[in-house]
Every structure is written in C-alpha cells, then in structure tokens.
Amino acid sequence: MPKPSAQVTAADISRMAGVTRATVSNWRRRHEDFPAPAGGTDASPLYDLQAVRAWLRARGHVAAATPAEELRTVLRLHSGDSAATRALPLVLAAARRDKDALTALTELPDADLATRAGGAVAELSGTVPGADAVRYQPGDADLLRALLRCVRDDGGQSALDVLAERELDDSAASGAYQTPEPLSDLMARLLAPATDPYPSRVFDPACGSATTLVAAARLGATHLYGQDVLSVQAQRSAVRLALAAPDADVAVRDGDSLRADAFPGLTVDGVLCAPPYGVRDWGHDELAYDPRWAYGLPPRAESELAWVQHVLHHLEPGALAVLLLPPAPAARPSGRRVRAELLRGGALRAVIALPPGAAAPLHIGLHLWVLQRPEPDGGGGRGSVLFVDTAEEPAGNRRGTGSVDWDRLTGTALTHWRAFAEDPSGFVSVPGTAHAVPVIDLIDDVTDLTPARHVRAAGPAASPADIARQTRELYGRLTESVKSLAASGGHGDWRPAGDQLRSWRTATVSDLTRGAALTLHQTVPAGGRGKRVAELPKEYAGRPVLTGQDVATGTPASGELDTPMSAYAVAEPGDVILPRVLSSYRGVAARVADERDAGHVLGPTLFLLRPDPDRLDPWFLAGFLSAEENISSASTLGTSVRLTPGHLRVPLLPLEEQRRYGEAFRRLHDLRAAARRAAELAAEAVDLTALGLTSGALLPPEAP
C-alpha cells in the first residue's frame, strides 16, 4: 500500500510557495481545483502535502520555495523511516564538495545518485559515528537531491538545522535539552577568566548538538572532544563541529559517558557540559567503587554530582570546567556530604544562578557551576566561593517566555567571575547580585550552595534620604514618560486599504543585492569564513559594539570587542540592522541606524543592510523586512531560529510611496520605544519603592 502523505497548514504552504498567508487564502477562494482540506478544523484546516505540491507544481510555484523549505517538505514525505538520521553524514560529505560537483550529483539517475551518496558517506566512517552503516536506496533520490541543493545554496549548517527539526526533539522525560547558543557562549567564555590563551583542548561528555564545543572553537579551542549517549546526537555533533571548525582536531563518540567512558585516559584544558538530570538509573550500584568518586559516592538520586566528579576526573590540574545544572543539586539533603567535600577540596569556585527562561525547562532558574581541579601541591581548599545571582532581571527587559537579556546577563556573570578569579580575597561584593563567601561559612548541616541564599542578605547601601530622593526622581521621570507615550500614540488615522487585502510584486533581498539596490554586511568571528587574524586591528579597538539586545530594546551600543574578527561591519546612518538568531518566528524590531550609531561595529549576531537612498527608503525596508510572515518564510529552526536575510521579500513600490510607508513604520517604532521606556521606569520605580518600604528606608504616605 502507498505510504500516506504528510499534512500541512496554510502557513506551511505559504513558506513552500514563497508567498504570504493572505495569498494562500485567496487561492482557496478563487481556485476551485485548490486541494480540499484533508484534516484539521474549519478554523485551522490541514492539507495533503502531495496534493498541494502537485497543485503548486502545475502553476510553477514550487520553484519559489527556498532550498531549506524544499528539504523540510521532502522530509515530511519520508516521515517514519529515519530519513533525517540517515541524511546527517551526507551533509558533511556534501559540504566538502564545490557547487559544480553538487549540481552534477543532483543530475544523476536515481540509482547512481544513491550509490554515489552512499560512497561519499562511507568515507566519513572515522569522522561521523555510524556513518559506515548508512545505506541509500533509489527511493531516497528526492531526499538526496533536496539535501544537496540545500547545502549548495544555503550551506551545510542550514541543511543540518532542517534535519534537526525532524529528528532531535527536546525530551523532558530524559532531562536532555538543547543548550541555547547565548548560554553556550557564556559557558565557553567562563573557561577563560583572564587574558591567558584560550584552552586548547576542550571536552563535553554530554555534547548533545555541540553548541558548547562550537562556542569554544570560536574562542580558540583547537582540539574538541565529545560524547553523547544518543547516537543521532553524536552524529550531529560530529557533523556540526566539522562544519564550524574545519581546522580543529575533532573526536566525537557515542555511548553513556558515566557507564562507558569513550575517553578513559583523556585529560583536557577545559570541560563544558550540560548533562542530563533527574536520571535515577545512572549506574549507582555498578559504579560504586569507581575511582572517579574522589569526593564521595554520589547518592542514587544525585546523578548531577556524578557528572560533576566525572568532569573533574577529565581535567588537567588547575583547569576549569563549567556545568549547567538544575538548582536541586545545590541544596538537596542527600548530596550534602559530596558538596562539603567539593568545598573542602577547593574544587568548587563559583555558582551562578540564571533567570527562568535561560534554557529549558523554561520555568526553572538553572545554575552554572564553575569547577577547578586542584593542583597536586595546592595545599587543600581555597578560601572562598563566588555566588552570583542574575535571576532578577528588570521587568522591562523581559520579552515573553524564555526571553532573556543575554548581553546584560553575560556582562554581569563575566565581570564578577573575572574580578573574583583575579583576586578572590579582594573581591568587593555587590548586595543582591554577587558575594564571595568563605568556605568555612558554607559547610554546615545544610551546605546550601543556592546563590540567592548568599547574595540577598545585605540591604540597600544608600541612606533613607538618598532612597527617598531617588524615588521622587523616578516617579517624575515616569510621569514625563507616560506623557510622551500618550503623544506618540496620538498620530495617524489608519484607513482601510479597500474591500480586499492589498497585494504587490515583491523582490528578495538577494535580488535587490544583485541589482545593487542594497548591500549586505556582517561582522564575522575569526575562525569562521574568511581569513584568520591574531589580534584586534587598531582602527576597531575601543569602538562601541551594537549587540542584539541593543537592537531589540533601541538602546545605545553597549558591547565591546574583546576578540579579533575576520571581517567587520560598521554602521552608517540609514543602515537597516536585523538579528541573525531569533527567539521565535514572530516579527522582530529592526533598527534603522542614525547619527548616534555612526562608526559603531556590529556584533556578530547581527546583519546590516545598506540601501541605496535613491531606490529604497530605510524605514520602509525595515518595516517590511521585520514583518512576522516575512521572518517566518526566511528562517530555519534548529537549536534556535536562524534568519536567512537573502530570502526576505520587499514590495516593489515607487520611492514616494515607500516614504509614506516608511513614515508610518517610523511612528510605530517611536510608539514602541515610548511604551518600553514607560514600562521600564514603572518597574524600576515599583522595585525601588518596595525595597525602601521593606528595608525600613521609606515610610508609607500619610492617609489623606
């Protein structure tokens, strides 16, 4: 019997055809032969994928789909046969060939293509775990061609992200979650507290999708080791590392790191790890006499403390490790003895609390443990442990579930950790945020390592008079901000466009770039595409850096360059700036650079589009580029949502009409900025007033 076809939504069809959802709705109404719903509901119908593809093909619309979208669509037709897993090694094999060779492969007959693809993958048997067992059949030809075209046109990472959507889901049952890229970057940067060369050899014994190792490679690691209990994760990590760090020595193995360590004699310069947690069957009984338990046998319910000691076992003396852990191991009674021994032995250097939403599960505030293997002649423990609490973000910086001000969080964590690492005894505590606690004060009947317990003991440092003055000033600024918000919301009479939605011809950003209507720029980290450089050029030293958070909040450039780049993008007035990695498919706030941004360097997570002012209005461009449907059709979902700017579409309108739209988008931008300022001031005023009342610095107003 023929295999049943997958089903798609109207939004899926719009991405497949490269049109808006409104266009799909018009097709449904105007064309009697448009496929009838095959499932779903009246409000959210589902359509047979094969029927939709045939209908689009008959009208020439399939060619409008991006290569990534075409690969995504073909994978749906192969659901249930592990197609994405079998295709993983082919991504690397294809990425090592030039575009002409890939084009030639796609033109082969089905049987020849399957044979050639299988031979290419077999060459990777020593690089990608399980590659020698992969086989392709002539029936896989449509999948193979779609993957080769995606690698050829969009790159290997884009194809890898699409495959990940099908095969690698987060699993709350196993405690295995993807580590977001900003968090992986923070973990990697914590390995180098000073200006010393970055650790050369870095290991992740629960490497997952390899985001931590990729982050380490960007910073200078040249020998990368990984292991994961899931074979598909190990395969994906091997492919991703080979794509991201082609000059590095990479070794990735599959298997259970605790029960079957694939690198038993390996010691490295740094370890990054986000191990699975909540696992009771981790090998407690069979590993009872394992030499790794230098700080005590981890209790049966404390698999996290087994990972802590496994990581320490793989470190060179004096080397650091950073682990992402849930909050329970910091305080659970069953782990008190192991925690106490870690403190006595000087193995625990810092615990950093993250806000809920930093990583899945999003409702829990996770912890980063910074560990260090003691030197053989170190003389025992260290004097103190650093606790940092980043969990309390200003309310105005929260932008939905899982949204975190990563620039602020990273700056807070790195600043305090580096200051502590340089001079532990001279560290100056910041009430409510960071505090260095003597080890002797930590070891008690509880040995609680929860940062909030240690950093929130101090009250406000200011006097009651200062608190009262600051409160009055804040409420005054809030009043002015509310007036500005009301004025911003009073502009414009938004008229209907007619009886039906307005439609227009569009062009992609790639088309506009080829036609010289705009140019696309990006800052590229050293080790990515382009040449490698050893030091920061003098012309860029000290320049402010625009970050993703600056663009999202409309604030001035807040970053700085601390590592050399292969290429630098510098903002000019009229440039349109977009993020490269998104928190969701929802529309984003594009930034139109002004005089204040002139000369600032773009961070590597941003794209810069420079329009020809005689052909494109920048505010018009920013408004349409950041529309939700546009972003959705030009993005791929892997461990995060990645924007492909060349696929974004722009209406082709006369310049005068563009300027009318541009003025409207500018007004909306001003309204959003005014609302954000008012919300931030309101939250700050409420927090300061509450602190003043509860600390005894302020008195309630007298009754009228």
N, C-alpha and C positions, 0 to 999 in steps of 0.2 A: 504494500500500500504506500502511496506517496506520503512523504513527511508533511505534516500540517505546517502552514505558513505562520510566521510571527504576525503580531498585530501592532499597529502604530496609531498614534494620536494625530490630531491636526497639526500640533506643534512639530511633531516628528516630520510630517510631510512638508511643512514649510522649510525645515532645515535641509531635507533631502533635495528639494527643488530650488533652494536659494531664493525663496520669496517670503513675504510676510504672512502672518496668520490670516490677515484680512483677505489676502489674495486667495488663500485656500478656501475661505468661507464663500467668496464669490464664485469659485469653481463649483462648489457644491450646489449653489443655487442656479447657476447658469448652464451647466452641462449635465444633460440627462444621463449620459453614459459614465459620469463620475462614480467610482465604486460605492456601493451601498454599505452602510455600517455592518460590520461582522461581529460586533460585540459592544461592550460598554453600556452607557446610558444615553438618553436623549441629550442631556447636557454635556456629556463627555464621551462621544462615540469613539469606537476603535475600528480600524480598517485593516483588511487583509493586506499584508505587505506586498505579496507577489502581485495582487490585483492593482495596487497603487503604482508599483514600479512599471507594470505594463502600460497603465494609463499615461504615466508621465513620459515613458519612452516614446509612445505614439505621438506625443506633442513636443518632443525634443527638450524636455525639461530636466532629464536625468543628468545631463552634462553640467548643469548649474550647481550640482552638489559638490561640496569640497571633497578632496580625496579622503580626508578623515571621516566625513559623514558617509561617504560611499562604503568605506571599510566597516563602519559601525552598522550600516544597513545589511551588508553581506553577512556579518557575524550573526545577526538575528536569524537569518535563514539557516545558519548552521548551529543553532542553539541545541544543546543536549549532546553534542558529540565532541566536547572538549576542544573545539576548534581554536579558541583563543590560547589555550595552553600549548597546543602543538605548534602554533604560529610564533610563539615567543622567540625561539632561537633564530628564526628566519629574519626577524627584524635586524639583528646584529649582522647576519650574513649579507643582507641587502645593503645595510649602511656602509659596508666596506667596499661597495662597488660604485662606479660612477653612474651618472644618469643615463648615458647611452647604453651601458650594459644592462641596466634595469629595464629600459624601454625594449631592448632586444628580447629579454626574457619574457616580458608580457605578451610578445607577439608569437611565441612558440605554441604549437598544438598542445592540447591539454595534457596528454600523456608525457610529452617531452618536458613540459614545464614542471610537472610533478617530479619527474626523475632528476632534473637539474636542481630544483629546490631542495630535494632530499640530499643530494650530493653536497650542496653548499652547507647545509646544516651539519652534516656528518663531519665536516672539517672543524667544527667547534666543539667536538667531544671533550677536549681537555679544558675548555673555557666555560661552557654552559652546562651545569649538571643535567643529566638526562638527555642531552642532545643526540647521543648515539642511538637512542631508542625511538626517535621521531621518524615517522613514515608519512608520505603524502600519496594520495591517490588522484587519478584524473578527475574525480568528482570534487576535489578541493580546488580546482583551477580558478574558479571565480574568486575564492578567498585569497589565493596566492597572488592573483593579478591585482586585486584591490589593495593588498598589503604592499606590494612592490611599488604601486603608483603612489601610495601614501608616503612611503619612505622617500621616494624620488622627489616628490613635490613639496612635502611638508617636513621631512626629516624623520630620523629614527625615533626620537623622543615622542613626537606626535603619534606615530603608529603604536608605540609602546603604551601610551596613555589610553588609547582606544581599546587595546586588548585588555588593559587592567579593568576597564569598566565592566567587562563581561565576566572576568574570571576571579577577581580579587575583591571580595566584599569584606567590610569590617565585620568582625564577629564578636558580639558582646558575650556570647556563651564561652568562648575560649579566652577572653581577655586580650585578644590580639587586635590592635588598632593601628591605623596609619599615623605616622608622626608628621604633622604639618611642616612644610618647608621652613617657615619662620622659626618654629621651635627647634628644628634640626640645626638651623644656622646658629641659634643661641647656644645650643649644647656644644656645637663644634667650637665656637669662639671661647667658651668657658675652659676648654682644654689648654688655652694659651693665656695665662693671666698676665704675663709681662710681654716685653718686646723680644723675647727669645724666638729663635726659629720655630716654626710650627712643627709639631710632632710628625715625624716621617712615616712611622708605622702605626696605623690605626685599625682597630678591630671592633666589630659589632657582632656578638654571638647570638643575637636575635634580630637579624638585619632587616627582615620584612621587605619593604620595597627599596631599601638602600638610601633613603633620604639623608640619614645621618652621615653615611660614608661619602655621599656626593658632596655634602656640605664641607666635610673635612678635606676632600680633594680640591675644592675651590680655594681653600685657605692654604694649601701647600702640601698636604699629605701625598706621598708617592707610592706607598705600599699599603694596599687596602685588603683586609681580610673580613670575611663574613660567613655566617652560618645561620640557617633557619630550618625549623622543624618541618615546614611545608615546602615540598619540592618545587611547587609553582612559584613560591616566593623566592627561593634560592635562584631559580632560573631567571626570574625577572630582575633580581638584584645583579646577577652577573651581566645580563644584557645592558642594564641601565648604567652600571659602572663602566663598562667598556665603551659606551657611547659618551658618557660625561667626562671620563678621564682616560682618553686613549693612550696616553703616555705612561700611565701608572701601572705598577705590577698588581694584578688583581687575582685573588683566590677566594672563591665562594663555594661552599659545600652545603649539602642538605643533611638533615639529621637533628636529633634532640641534643642540644649543647650540654645539658646537665647530665644526661644518661650516656651519651655517646659523643664526647668532645672530639670534633674533627681536627682540632689543632692542640693536642695534649701538651706539646713541648714549647708552644709559642708564648713568648713574652714580648710586649709591644710598648710603644711610647705613649699610647693613649687608647682608651676604650670609650665608645659611645654606645648606649644601649637603652632601648625601651622594651623591656622584657614583658612577656605575658604575665598577668597577675590574676590572683584568685584561683590558682590551679592547685588543687589538693593532691593530685596524683603526679607529683613531680619527681618521685624516686626516693622518698624519705627513708624507707626501710632498706632498700638495696644499696643506698649510698651512705649508710650510717657511719662507716669508717673511712670515708673519702678524705684524702689529705687536704682537700681544698678548704675544709671547715676549720680554718686556723682560729676563728673567733667563736667557735661553738657550733654544735649541730643545730641547724635551723629547725624549729618546730614544724610539725606536719602542715600546719595552716600558714606557714610563713615562707612560701616559695620565693617571695621577693628577697628575703635575706639569704637564700641560697644563691640567687643571681648576684647579689652584692659580693659575696665571697668568691664566686666563680670569676667575676670580673677582676677582683683584686689579685687572684691567682695568676692572671694573664698579664699583669703589669710589671714592667721593669721597676726596680726600686726608685722611688721618687716620682714616678709617672702618675698622671691623673686619669680619672675616669669620671664620666657624667652619666647618671642613670635617671630615667624618667620613671617615677613610681607613684602609686596611689598614696593617699595620706595615711592609710591604716598602718603600714609598717613603722611609721614614726612614733606610734603610741600604743599599739596593740599589746596587751599584757604578756602574751605568750612569747613575744620577741624581746623582752626587756633585757635578758642576760646577754644576748648577742649584741644588742645596741650598746650596752655598757662596755663590752669587750672591745667593740669598734672604737669607742671613745678612749678607753684606757690605752689602746694600742696606737692611737693617733691616726687611724685610717679614715675617719670622717672629718672633712674640712668645712663643709658648708651644706645647708639645706635651704633651698629657695622655693617658696610657695608661689604657685601660678594661679591666676584667676580662673574660675569656671569658664569653659569655652575655649581655653588654650589648646586643648586636644581632647579627643573622645576618650571616655564618655563626657559630654559637654557639661553635664550638671555637677561634675566633681572638680574641685580645685586640686590638681596634681602637684607633686613635688619633684624638684630636681635635687638629687644627692650628688655632691662633689666629693669624690674619694681620692685618696692618695696612698700608694703602697709605701709603708715606712722604709727608710733606709736601714740596712742591717745594723749600722752603728749609730742609729738615730737616738738611742738612749731612752726609748719608750715613747710616751704620749706627747701630744702638743698641748699648749696652754689653753686654747680656746677654740670654739667653733662659731662660725658665722651663720646667722639666721637672717634671711631677707624675705619680706612679705610683699609681693607685688599684687596680691589678690584684690586690693581695694583700688579700682580704677575710678576716676571721676565719671559720674553718670553720663556726662555729655559726650564721653568718648566711646560709649557702648552703642554698637550699631546692629543689634539683633543677636540672636542666639549664636554662640560660637565666635562672635566678632571681638577681637582683642586689639588694643593699641600696641602693636608689636614693637614699634620704634621706642615708645616710652618704656615698655616692659624690658626690652633688651638693654636699653641705656641704664635703667635702674639696676638690673642684675649685674651687668658687667662693671659698672662704676664701683659698686660696693665690693664685689668679689676681687677686683684687681687691687683696690686700696687695701683690703684685708690681706691678700696674698703677699703684697709688698711689705707690709708692716703690721702683723697681727696684734702686737701689744699696743701699737699706737692708733688702732682703728677708732674713729670717732663715730659713735652710734647716732642714728637718726631715729628719734622716737616715732613709733608706729610703722617704721619701714625696715631698718637694719640694726642689728645689735650683735656684738661678739660676746659670747657667754663662756666663762671659764669652765673647763671640763669638770672640775670638782663640784660645780654647782648643778651640773646636769645629771650626775649619777646619783639617783635616789631610788625610792621604792617604785617609781613610775618610769623614770628615764624617758620622759616625753620629749621628742625632737620636733614637735609641731612649731613652725616659725611663729604663728600668731601668739602662741603662749609666751614667747620670749620678747617679741618686739613691741607689744602693745601695753607693757606695764607702765611706761612713762606717760605722764600727762603733757599738756601743752607747755612749751618752754616760755611763751610770752606771758606778760603780766596781764591782770584783768583789764587795765586801762587800754593796753595795746589790742586785746581781743575785742573790746567794745568799739574802738576806733576802726579796726579792720572790718567789723560787721557793718558799721554805718556806711563805710565807703562801698562795700559790696552791694548793699541794698540801693545805694544811689546809682551805681553803675547798672544794676539790674533794671531800675526804673527807666533809665535812658535807653537801654537795650530794647525794652518792651515797646517804647515809643517808636524806635527805629523799625522794629518788626511790623508794627501796625502800618507805618508809612510804606514799607516795601510790599505789603500785601494789598495796597490800595490801587495798584496800577493795572490797567488793561481791562478791556471788555472783550472777553473771549467768545467770538462769534462762531456759529456752526459753519462747516465747510460746504454744506449743501445737503441734499437728501441722502447721498451716499458718501462713503469714505473717499477722500481724495487719493488718487494714485499718480505715480510719476515714474519715468525711466530712471534707473539708477546705474551707478558705476562702482566697482570695488575700489578700495584703497590701492590695490595693486595696479588696477587700470589707471587711476589718477597719477600714480607714481611713474608709470611708463610714459604717460603723456606729459610729465613734468609739471603737473598742477600742484604737486606737493612732493616733499621728500621725507623719508622715514629714517630716524636716527635712534641709536640705543647705546648706552654705556655697557661695555662687555667686560666681565671679570677676566683677569689673567687666568689662563688655563682653559678658557672657552674657545670659541672660534677666534681666529686672529693670532697675532704674534704674542709670545710670552715676554713679559718685561720684569725686570728685577726690582725696580724702585719707582716711586711716585715722581712723575715729571714736575719740575719746579713751577711750571705755569699753572698747575692744578692744585698744588699744595696750599692748604688753608682755605680753599674755596668752599662756601656752603654747598650742601648736597640736598636736593629735593628728594624726599622719601615718599613711599606710597601713602603713609599716614598724612604727610603734608598735603598731598593732592586730595585725599578723601575729606580732610577737615578744612581745607582752604587756609592753612596756617603757613607762615614763612618757612623757608628751608631750615631744617633742624638737624640734618645729618652732617657727617664729615667723612672725608676719605682717609681710611687708615690702612688700605692695601692698594697696590698698583693695579691698574686695569689695562686691558688690551686696546680698548677704544673708549673715547669719552664723548658724551653728548652734552652740549652746553646750551642752555635755554636762551632764547631771544624773545622780545615782545611779539605777541601774535602766534607763538607756537601753541599747539594743542598737545596736552600731555595726558596719557592714559596708563593705567596699571597693566602689568603683564600677567600677574596672578591675581585672581578674584576670589572673594569669599563665596560667591554664588553666581548664578546666571542673571541675577537681577541687574537692572541698569546701574551704571557706575557714574560717579561725579567726575567728569573730565575737567581739566584745568586749562584755562587759557592764560598763558604767561603774560605778565605785564612788566613794567619797568623795574619793579622790585625783584623780579626773578631773573633779570638780565645777568648773564655771566655765571649763573649757578649751574653746577653739574647735576645731571640726572642720576639718581640711584639706578642700579642695575635691574630693579624690578619695574621700571617704567619705560614706556615708548614715547618718543617725541615725533610729532607730525608737523612739518613746517609747510604751510600752504603758501602758494603764490597769491599775494593780496589782490592782484588784478583778475584772479579767476575764482578764488574761494574766500568766503568770509569766515574767519576763525571761529566765531561764536556759533554760526550756522553749522560748521563742521563738527564742533564739539557737541552740540545738541543732538544731532542725528547719530554720530558715532557712539554715543553713550546710551542710546535707546535700548530697552530691555530685549526686544526682538532681535535687534542687530547684534548685541553682545551674545545672545543665545546661539545664533546661527554661525558665529565666528569663534566659538570656544570649544575646547575639548576638556572632558572631565577625566582626571586621573586621581592622584592623591590630592589634587587641587584643580580649580577651574583655570585653564590657561587660555589667554586671549591670543588669537592669530590675527593681527591687525590688517593684513593684506586681504582678508575675507570680508571685512566690514564694508557696508554699502552706503553710498551717499546719493541723494536725489540730484539729478541734473537740472538745475534751475538757473535762470538769469541772475547776475550778481546783485541787482537791485532787490529782487525777491529774496535772495539769500540773506541780504542785510535786514530785511523785515523779520524773517525768522530768527536771525542772529540776535536782534534786539530783544525779541521775546525770550529767547533762551538766556540772555544775559540777565533779564529781570528775574527769571526763575532762579538763577544762580544767586542773585542778591537776596532773594527771599529765603532760600535755603540757608545761606550764610547767617542771616539775621536770626533765623529760628535756632540755629545751632548755638550762636553766641548767647542768646537769651536762656536756652536750656542749660548751658554750662555755668552761667552766672547764677542761675537759680539753684542748681545743685551745690555749687560752692558756698553760696550764702546759707543754705539749709545745713550743710555739714558743719560749717564754722559755728553757726548759732547753736546747734545741738551739742557740739564739743564744749562750747563755752558754758552752756547750762549744766551739762553733766559733770564737768570738771570743777565747777564752783567759781568760774571766772565771770559769769554773767548772771543777772537776776531777771526773772520774768517781768514783763511790763506790768505796771500798776493797773488795777482794774479801773475802767472808766467811771 
